[in-house]
Amino acid sequence: MKKFFLIFILIVSVFCVNAQKNIFVLVDVSQSVKSFQLDNAKNALREIFNTGNTTNGTVVGGNSSDLQFYKLQANDRVAVNAFGKLQTSANIIPIVKTLNNPANEIENVLNSIVWSPRDNLTYLTLARAKIAEFAKNHHINDYMLIEITDNVNDDYGPNGIADYQGKTYLEDLITQYNTTTNKVTDNGWTKVAFGSDRKFLLSLTSGVNISNYKPPTFQATNSGITITYPSQTKMGAEYEINDALFTLTWACIKCNPNMEYSVTIQGYDGNTYTEQIDAIRKDSAPLKLPQNGMYQIIVQAKNCNLVPDTAYIRLNIVKDTKIKITSPVGTSKKPNEIKSENANVSWRCADCDENTNYTVTIAGIDGNKNKVKPIKTKNFSVSFNNLSSGKYRITVSGTNGASSDTTYIEMGSGGGSGVFWFILLLIAIGAFGFFLTKKMNSPKPIPNSSNNNNNRSKGNSNSNNSAGTADDGIF
């Protein structure tokens, strides 16, 4: 019995897969922050990522146990970005790193930016809006946010005046972020302070939800060429496109109506594809790329000195959104036999969106009328307990275009192998008790019985002889 449960727990542990976390970190690099403060926060964040706790600071908001939410697991994704003056915050395009081995890789992620005070203004709301814009464009509706700042004039400087320098889109990003009609919500904040300073904080929230948030439409903001789709990209933070045929668009504020453009396509990161399209007389071009991979796309105006613009994309034409049940695997003619009353169902979906919701339904078949309430989850494993014997059909379906998969099982009769082993144990105990009782009630054998019989025979013979002798002597 014990061995069975140990094996069951092991199987559940192997197949249980946790949902992937997306964590964005914002680091204040304005000059009101001190270098040693950033060092303290960096050490604390490193410890939180590795252990889910910190000895380098004091929790002054929320509970210290909340820090466990931020302990990194394999396949979690992290991006660290600096924010400060308008240009620093506007240039935020997160480079998200997927960590296969967090303990060995987190140092590279933390050092992907320079932790040094250098800006004279702070645009925190713009930084938050840039993270939300990036997440929305990458189909991430819920993410963890960590902010490291001194909370001094974070918007926007000593006079509290924002200078957008004619950049309408950036102004729209700030003014339309977390409004009554464009809501952004969070789960509350856990805050870590250092020393006696209660203004400089490492603040963490386990969930920013942007399901109801829509970023403004991107607009050109400079005097050169600005690619508007796909927009806001850089190498390492490529825009993912899932269709080989798409339309590239751009804007040019100072270009005359008869301007001629050229588009240059260059593959990289193992992709050697190149193409150039000339004599384009409008601000868009339909593109058709032949293969999956990384591309940089350069748009420039011909016969003038206007600054060109470059977009970086990752083409993923084939999306494998088919759900594949990995355990248990069975067919209607040959169901997977389970010698238990519990069934653990596991599956995978290679290219399913990370916000996909899965529904697992189980229904009795072939005369089995048992009904079980469906389970909804974002994980890749669920368990059904206390199933009666019989055959079942299990189906896993998903949202966001995920296809479904079906498997069949047959539960062991009599409640499963747990009951079987229990009955077997009772039989063994009964048999042992029977033999023990029988042995205790049996008459004990007389030690050396054959010798005693011989001795008794000899004794009787000697007695007879003695009697004879005496008679002879008397008479």
C-alpha positions in Angstrom: 0.0 0.0 0.0 2.7 2.5 1.0 4.8 1.6 -2.1 1.8 2.2 -4.3 1.2 5.7 -2.9 4.8 6.6 -3.2 4.8 5.7 -6.9 1.6 7.6 -7.4 3.0 10.8 -5.8 6.2 10.4 -7.9 4.1 10.2 -11.1 2.1 13.3 -10.2 5.3 15.2 -9.4 6.8 14.3 -12.8 3.8 15.3 -14.9 2.7 18.4 -13.0 3.9 21.5 -14.9 3.6 24.9 -13.4 2.4 27.9 -15.3 5.1 30.1 -16.8 5.8 33.4 -15.1 6.5 36.7 -16.9 8.5 39.1 -14.7 9.4 42.7 -15.7 11.8 44.7 -13.6 12.0 48.5 -13.7 15.2 50.1 -12.3 15.3 53.9 -11.5 18.5 55.4 -12.8 17.7 59.0 -12.0 20.3 60.9 -10.0 18.2 61.2 -6.9 19.0 57.5 -6.4 22.4 56.6 -4.9 24.7 53.9 -6.3 24.8 52.0 -3.0 21.0 51.9 -2.9 20.9 50.2 -6.3 23.6 47.8 -5.1 21.4 46.9 -2.1 18.3 46.4 -4.2 20.2 44.3 -6.8 21.5 42.0 -4.0 18.1 41.7 -2.5 16.4 40.9 -5.9 19.1 38.3 -6.6 18.3 36.6 -3.3 14.6 36.8 -3.9 14.9 35.2 -7.3 17.0 32.4 -6.0 15.4 31.7 -2.6 12.0 33.5 -2.4 13.3 35.4 0.6 15.7 38.2 1.5 18.2 39.0 4.2 19.4 42.1 2.5 16.3 44.2 3.3 13.3 44.5 5.5 9.7 43.9 4.3 7.7 47.0 5.2 4.7 46.4 3.1 2.8 43.1 2.6 4.1 39.9 4.0 7.6 38.4 3.8 5.9 35.1 2.7 4.7 36.8 -0.5 8.3 36.9 -1.7 8.0 33.1 -2.5 5.9 34.1 -5.5 9.0 35.6 -7.1 11.3 32.6 -6.7 12.3 31.6 -10.2 11.5 28.2 -11.7 12.7 26.7 -15.0 11.0 28.3 -18.1 10.2 31.6 -16.2 10.8 34.7 -18.3 12.5 37.8 -17.0 13.3 41.2 -18.5 15.2 44.0 -16.7 14.9 47.6 -17.9 16.2 51.0 -16.8 13.8 54.0 -16.5 14.6 57.7 -16.0 14.3 60.7 -18.3 11.9 60.8 -21.2 14.3 59.2 -23.7 15.4 56.4 -21.3 11.8 55.5 -20.5 10.6 55.8 -24.1 13.4 53.5 -25.3 12.1 50.6 -23.1 11.7 47.6 -25.3 12.0 44.6 -23.0 14.4 41.8 -24.0 12.7 38.8 -22.3 15.0 35.9 -21.4 13.6 32.5 -20.8 15.5 30.9 -17.9 16.2 27.1 -18.3 18.5 27.1 -15.2 17.6 30.2 -13.2 20.5 29.8 -10.6 23.1 29.9 -13.4 21.4 32.4 -15.7 19.9 35.1 -13.5 23.2 37.0 -13.1 23.3 37.6 -16.9 19.8 38.9 -16.8 20.4 41.3 -13.9 23.5 42.6 -15.6 21.8 43.2 -19.0 21.5 46.9 -18.0 23.8 49.3 -16.2 22.8 49.8 -12.6 24.0 53.4 -12.3 22.3 56.8 -11.6 22.6 59.1 -14.6 19.4 60.8 -15.5 18.0 64.1 -14.2 14.3 63.4 -14.7 12.1 60.4 -14.0 9.1 59.2 -16.1 7.8 56.2 -14.2 4.3 56.2 -15.6 5.8 56.2 -19.1 7.9 53.2 -18.1 4.9 51.3 -16.8 3.0 52.1 -20.0 5.9 50.9 -22.2 5.8 47.5 -20.3 2.1 47.3 -20.8 2.4 48.2 -24.5 5.0 45.5 -25.0 3.1 42.9 -23.0 -0.2 43.6 -24.9 1.6 43.3 -28.3 3.0 40.0 -27.2 -0.3 38.6 -26.0 0.6 38.7 -22.3 -2.4 39.9 -20.3 -1.0 39.2 -16.8 2.5 39.7 -15.6 4.6 40.3 -12.5 6.1 43.8 -12.1 9.0 44.8 -9.9 10.0 48.4 -9.4 13.2 49.8 -7.8 13.0 53.5 -7.1 13.4 56.2 -4.4 9.8 57.5 -5.0 11.1 61.0 -5.4 9.6 63.1 -8.2 9.1 59.9 -10.3 6.7 61.9 -12.5 8.5 63.9 -14.0 10.9 66.2 -12.2 11.3 69.0 -9.6 8.5 71.1 -11.2 6.3 68.2 -12.0 6.0 69.2 -15.6 6.2 66.5 -18.4 8.0 67.6 -21.5 7.1 65.3 -24.4 9.0 67.4 -27.0 6.2 67.1 -29.5 6.1 63.3 -29.2 2.3 62.8 -29.3 2.4 59.1 -29.1 4.4 59.1 -25.8 2.0 61.6 -24.4 -0.9 59.4 -25.4 0.9 56.4 -23.7 1.0 58.2 -20.4 -2.4 59.9 -20.4 -4.2 56.8 -21.6 -2.6 54.4 -19.2 -4.8 53.1 -16.3 -7.8 55.4 -16.9 -11.4 54.6 -16.1 -11.9 53.5 -19.7 -8.5 51.8 -20.1 -8.1 50.1 -16.8 -4.9 48.4 -15.5 -5.2 46.5 -12.2 -2.7 44.8 -9.9 -2.7 42.4 -6.9 -1.2 44.8 -4.4 2.4 45.4 -3.6 5.0 43.8 -1.3 7.7 46.4 -0.4 11.3 45.9 0.8 13.2 48.8 2.4 17.0 49.1 3.2 18.4 50.5 6.4 16.6 53.5 7.8 15.5 54.8 4.4 11.8 54.1 3.9 11.6 56.0 0.6 13.9 53.9 -1.5 12.1 50.6 -2.0 12.1 47.4 -3.9 8.4 47.0 -4.7 6.9 43.8 -6.1 3.4 42.9 -7.4 2.4 39.3 -8.2 0.0 40.3 -11.0 -0.6 43.3 -13.3 -3.7 42.6 -15.4 -4.1 44.5 -18.7 -7.0 42.5 -20.1 -9.0 45.7 -20.4 -6.0 47.9 -21.5 -5.5 49.0 -25.1 -2.4 50.9 -26.1 -2.8 54.0 -28.4 -2.1 53.6 -32.1 1.6 54.1 -32.8 2.5 57.3 -34.6 5.7 58.7 -36.1 7.6 60.9 -33.7 10.7 62.0 -35.6 11.8 63.8 -38.7 13.0 60.7 -40.4 11.3 57.5 -41.4 9.3 55.6 -38.6 8.1 52.1 -39.2 4.6 51.9 -37.7 4.1 48.1 -38.3 5.7 46.2 -36.9 6.7 49.0 -34.5 8.9 49.4 -31.4 11.3 46.5 -32.1 15.0 45.9 -31.6 17.4 42.9 -31.9 16.7 40.6 -29.0 13.1 42.0 -28.7 11.8 41.0 -32.1 8.2 41.3 -33.1 6.7 37.9 -33.7 4.7 37.4 -36.9 2.8 34.2 -37.6 1.9 34.8 -41.3 4.3 34.7 -44.2 2.3 37.5 -45.9 1.9 40.8 -44.1 2.0 44.5 -44.9 4.9 46.7 -43.7 3.9 50.3 -43.0 5.8 53.4 -42.1 5.4 57.2 -41.8 7.6 60.1 -42.8 6.7 63.6 -41.5 9.0 65.5 -43.8 8.8 63.3 -46.9 7.2 64.9 -49.9 4.2 63.2 -51.6 6.3 61.9 -54.5 9.0 60.3 -52.3 10.4 57.0 -53.5 11.3 54.4 -50.9 13.3 51.1 -50.8 12.9 48.2 -48.5 15.8 45.9 -47.7 15.2 42.5 -46.0 18.2 40.7 -44.3 18.0 37.5 -42.4 20.2 36.9 -39.3 20.8 34.5 -36.5 21.4 31.6 -39.0 18.9 33.0 -41.6 20.8 34.0 -44.8 17.8 35.3 -46.8 18.2 38.7 -48.5 15.9 40.8 -50.7 15.6 44.4 -51.8 12.5 46.1 -53.1 12.9 49.4 -54.9 10.7 52.1 -56.4 8.0 52.1 -53.8 5.9 55.3 -54.0 3.7 54.8 -51.0 4.1 54.3 -47.2 3.5 50.6 -47.2 4.7 47.4 -48.9 3.2 43.9 -48.9 5.9 41.4 -47.9 6.1 37.6 -48.3 8.9 35.9 -46.5 9.8 32.3 -47.5 10.9 30.7 -44.2 10.9 30.9 -40.4 13.6 32.9 -38.8 14.9 36.3 -37.8 14.8 39.3 -40.2 15.7 42.9 -40.1 13.8 45.1 -42.4 15.2 48.5 -43.4 13.1 51.3 -44.9 14.9 54.3 -46.4 14.0 57.2 -48.7 15.9 57.4 -51.9 17.9 60.4 -53.0 17.7 62.2 -49.6 19.4 62.3 -46.2 16.4 61.3 -44.1 17.2 58.8 -41.4 16.0 55.3 -42.2 14.3 53.0 -39.8 14.7 49.3 -39.0 12.3 46.7 -37.7 13.3 43.4 -36.3 10.9 40.4 -36.6 10.8 36.7 -35.8 8.7 34.8 -38.4 7.0 31.7 -37.1 4.8 30.6 -39.9 3.9 27.2 -38.6 2.2 27.3 -35.2 1.7 24.0 -33.5 -1.3 24.7 -31.4 -2.5 21.1 -31.2 -2.9 19.8 -27.7 -1.2 16.4 -27.2 -2.2 14.3 -24.2 0.9 12.6 -22.8 -0.6 10.6 -20.0 -2.6 8.4 -19.9 -2.6 7.4 -23.5 -5.3 5.0 -24.8 -7.9 4.4 -27.5 -11.6 3.5 -27.4 -10.7 -0.1 -28.4 -7.7 -0.3 -26.1 -8.2 2.1 -23.2 -5.3 2.7 -20.8 -5.9 0.5 -17.7 -5.5 2.2 -14.4 -5.4 0.1 -11.3 -6.5 2.9 -9.0 -9.4 5.2 -8.3 -7.4 8.3 -9.2 -6.4 9.5 -12.7 -3.7 12.1 -13.4 -4.0 13.7 -16.9 -1.0 15.5 -18.5 -0.6 17.2 -21.8 1.5 19.6 -23.8 0.9 22.3 -26.5 4.1 23.4 -28.2 3.0 26.8 -29.5 -0.1 27.5 -27.5 -0.5 31.1 -26.2 0.6 31.3 -22.6 -2.8 32.8 -21.7 -4.6 29.7 -23.1 -7.2 28.3 -20.7 -7.6 24.5 -20.8 -10.7 22.5 -20.0 -10.5 18.9 -19.1 -13.7 16.8 -19.3 -14.1 13.2 -18.4 -17.3 11.1 -19.1 -18.2 7.5 -18.6 -18.8 5.3 -21.7 -19.9 1.8 -22.5 -22.5 1.6 -19.9 -20.6 3.8 -17.3 -22.9 6.7 -16.5 -20.6 8.4 -14.0 -20.4 12.1 -14.6 -17.5 14.3 -13.4 -17.4 18.1 -13.3 -15.0 19.5 -15.9 -11.8 21.2 -14.6 -10.5 24.5 -16.0 -6.8 25.3 -15.7 -3.8 27.2 -17.2 -1.5 24.4 -16.1 -0.7 21.2 -18.1 -1.8 18.6 -15.6 -5.0 17.9 -13.5 -6.1 15.0 -11.3 -9.5 13.3 -11.0 -10.0 11.4 -7.7 -12.4 8.7 -6.5 -13.5 7.5 -9.9 -15.6 4.4 -9.9 -14.7 1.4 -12.0 -15.5 1.5 -15.7 -14.4 3.1 -19.0 -14.0 6.9 -19.5 -13.4 9.3 -22.3 -11.1 12.2 -21.4 -10.9 15.4 -23.6 -8.5 18.3 -23.2 -9.6 21.5 -25.1 -8.2 25.0 -25.1 -8.9 28.7 -25.9 -6.9 31.0 -28.3 -7.1 28.6 -31.2 -5.8 25.5 -29.5 -7.2 22.2 -30.9 -8.3 19.4 -28.6 -7.1 15.8 -27.9 -8.9 12.8 -26.5 -7.8 9.7 -24.6 -9.5 6.7 -23.1 -9.0 5.0 -19.7 -10.5 2.0 -17.8 -10.5 2.3 -14.1 -9.9 -0.9 -12.1 -13.0 -2.6 -10.6 -13.7 -2.6 -6.8 -12.3 0.9 -6.3 -8.8 0.3 -7.7 -5.6 -1.4 -6.6 -5.8 0.3 -3.2 -8.8 -1.8 -2.2 -7.1 -4.9 -3.8 -4.0 -4.6 -1.7 -6.2 -3.9 1.4 -8.2 -7.1 0.8 -4.9 -9.0 0.2 -3.5 -7.7 3.4 -6.7 -8.8 5.3 -6.4 -12.3 3.8 -2.7 -12.5 4.8 -3.5 -11.4 8.4 -6.4 -13.9 8.6 -4.2 -16.8 7.4 -1.5 -15.9 9.8 -3.9 -15.8 12.7 -5.4 -19.2 11.7 -2.1 -21.0 11.7 -1.0 -19.2 14.9 -4.2 -20.3 16.7 -4.0 -23.9 15.5 -0.4 -24.1 16.7 -1.2 -22.8 20.1 -4.1 -25.3 20.6 -2.1 -28.4 19.6 -1.0 -30.8 22.5 2.7 -30.5 23.3 4.8 -33.6 22.5 6.5 -35.4 25.5 10.3 -34.9 25.3 12.3 -38.1 24.5 9.2 -40.3 24.5 11.0 -43.3 23.1 13.6 -43.2 25.8 11.0 -42.9 28.5 9.1 -45.9 27.1 12.4 -48.0 27.1 13.1 -46.9 30.6 9.7 -47.8 31.7 10.1 -51.2 30.1 13.4 -51.7 31.8 12.0 -50.6 35.1 9.2 -53.1 34.9 11.6 -55.9 34.0 13.8 -55.1 36.9 10.9 -55.0 39.3 9.8 -58.5 38.2 13.3 -59.9 38.7 13.6 -58.3 42.1 10.3 -59.8 43.1 11.3 -63.2 41.9 14.6 -63.1 43.8 12.9 -62.1 47.0 10.4 -64.9 46.7 13.2 -67.3 46.2 14.9 -66.0 49.2 11.8 -66.2 51.3 10.9 -69.6 50.3 
